[in-house]
Amino acid sequence: MMATKPSPAQSTFHGYPLQTQFYDEFINGVVEWVPVTDELVHSAYDECLSSRIHAFDALHIAAAAAVRADEFITGETATSRIIVRNL
């Protein structure tokens, strides 16, 4: 599940072919794309207010909650506010 599509453009521009390959494989493996709707944005906004996370992170959390995702995987550090969450 993804709310937004990651872009391999930066890794391509900076000459990181393995990172570009990872993005391509990751994007092709997404099971469900969540459209960004007004309802999703409002949900993300509420998430920002309640947990003080960044807007982009809140969109991903709201998207995961909207489709009742079984797990949420992130590359954030263990001390990040986004880590301690219950969907």
Sine and cosine of phi, psi and omega as CSV:
sin_phi,cos_phi,sin_psi,cos_psi,sin_omega,cos_omega
0.00,0.00,0.74,-0.68,0.06,-1.00
-0.63,-0.77,0.64,-0.77,0.08,-1.00
-1.00,0.03,-0.54,0.84,-0.01,-1.00
-0.74,-0.68,0.45,-0.89,-0.01,-1.00
-1.00,-0.03,0.86,-0.51,0.08,-1.00
-0.92,0.39,0.50,-0.87,-0.05,-1.00
-0.92,-0.39,0.76,-0.65,0.06,-1.00
-0.99,0.16,0.12,0.99,-0.09,-1.00
-0.86,0.52,-0.71,0.71,-0.03,-1.00
-0.91,0.42,-0.70,0.72,-0.02,-1.00
-0.92,0.40,-0.55,0.83,0.06,-1.00
-0.92,0.39,-0.72,0.69,-0.01,-1.00
-0.86,0.51,-0.67,0.74,-0.05,-1.00
-1.00,0.08,0.00,1.00,0.08,-1.00
0.98,0.22,0.64,0.76,0.04,-1.00
-0.94,-0.35,0.99,0.14,-0.09,-1.00
-0.90,0.45,-0.55,0.83,0.01,-1.00
-0.93,0.37,-0.63,0.78,0.04,-1.00
-0.92,0.39,-0.64,0.77,0.05,-1.00
-0.89,0.46,-0.69,0.73,0.03,-1.00
-0.88,0.47,-0.67,0.74,0.04,-1.00
-0.86,0.52,-0.76,0.65,0.00,-1.00
-0.85,0.53,-0.71,0.70,0.00,-1.00
-0.86,0.50,-0.71,0.70,0.00,-1.00
-0.92,0.38,-0.64,0.77,0.01,-1.00
-0.89,0.45,-0.75,0.66,-0.02,-1.00
-0.87,0.49,-0.65,0.76,0.00,-1.00
-0.94,0.34,-0.31,0.95,-0.01,-1.00
-1.00,-0.08,-0.03,1.00,-0.02,-1.00
-0.91,0.41,0.76,-0.65,-0.05,-1.00
-1.00,0.08,-0.62,0.79,-0.07,-1.00
-0.60,-0.80,0.79,-0.61,0.09,-1.00
-0.99,-0.10,0.77,-0.64,0.00,-1.00
-0.99,-0.16,0.87,-0.50,0.01,-1.00
-0.93,0.36,0.60,-0.80,0.03,-1.00
-1.00,0.09,0.96,-0.28,-0.03,-1.00
-0.93,-0.36,0.17,-0.99,0.08,-1.00
-0.85,0.52,-0.65,0.76,0.00,-1.00
-0.89,0.46,-0.67,0.75,0.02,-1.00
-0.91,0.42,-0.67,0.74,0.01,-1.00
-0.89,0.45,-0.67,0.74,0.03,-1.00
-0.90,0.43,-0.64,0.77,0.05,-1.00
-0.89,0.45,-0.68,0.74,0.03,-1.00
-0.91,0.42,-0.64,0.77,0.03,-1.00
-0.88,0.48,-0.71,0.71,0.04,-1.00
-0.87,0.49,-0.63,0.78,0.03,-1.00
-0.89,0.46,-0.66,0.75,0.05,-1.00
-0.86,0.51,-0.71,0.70,-0.04,-1.00
-0.92,0.38,-0.62,0.78,-0.08,-1.00
-0.99,0.15,-0.50,0.86,-0.08,-1.00
-0.84,-0.54,0.03,1.00,0.07,-1.00
0.83,0.55,0.65,0.76,0.09,-1.00
-0.99,-0.14,0.24,-0.97,-0.01,-1.00
-0.93,0.36,0.46,-0.89,-0.07,-1.00
-0.84,0.54,-0.69,0.72,-0.03,-1.00
-0.91,0.42,-0.65,0.76,0.07,-1.00
-0.89,0.45,-0.65,0.76,0.00,-1.00
-0.89,0.45,-0.60,0.80,0.07,-1.00
-0.88,0.47,-0.66,0.76,0.01,-1.00
-0.92,0.38,-0.66,0.75,0.05,-1.00
-0.89,0.46,-0.71,0.70,0.00,-1.00
-0.89,0.45,-0.63,0.77,0.02,-1.00
-0.91,0.41,-0.68,0.73,0.02,-1.00
-0.89,0.46,-0.68,0.74,0.02,-1.00
-0.91,0.41,-0.61,0.79,-0.04,-1.00
-0.89,0.46,-0.56,0.83,0.00,-1.00
-0.98,-0.21,0.17,0.99,0.01,-1.00
0.80,0.61,0.79,0.61,0.00,-1.00
-0.87,0.50,0.60,-0.80,0.02,-1.00
-0.96,0.28,-0.52,0.85,0.02,-1.00
-0.50,-0.87,0.37,-0.93,0.00,-1.00
-0.79,-0.61,0.89,-0.45,-0.05,-1.00
-0.95,-0.30,0.74,-0.67,-0.01,-1.00
-0.66,-0.75,0.34,-0.94,0.06,-1.00
-0.99,-0.15,0.18,0.98,-0.01,-1.00
-0.92,0.38,0.34,-0.94,0.04,-1.00
-0.96,0.29,0.33,-0.94,-0.05,-1.00
-0.89,0.46,-0.36,0.93,-0.01,-1.00
-1.00,-0.06,-0.01,1.00,-0.01,-1.00
-0.93,0.38,0.58,-0.82,0.02,-1.00
-0.89,0.46,-0.44,0.90,-0.05,-1.00
-0.95,0.30,-0.35,0.94,-0.06,-1.00
-0.95,0.33,-0.67,0.74,-0.09,-1.00
-1.00,0.02,0.99,0.12,-0.07,-1.00
-0.63,-0.77,0.51,-0.86,0.21,-0.98
-0.87,-0.48,0.83,-0.56,0.03,-1.00
-0.98,0.19,0.00,0.00,0.00,0.00
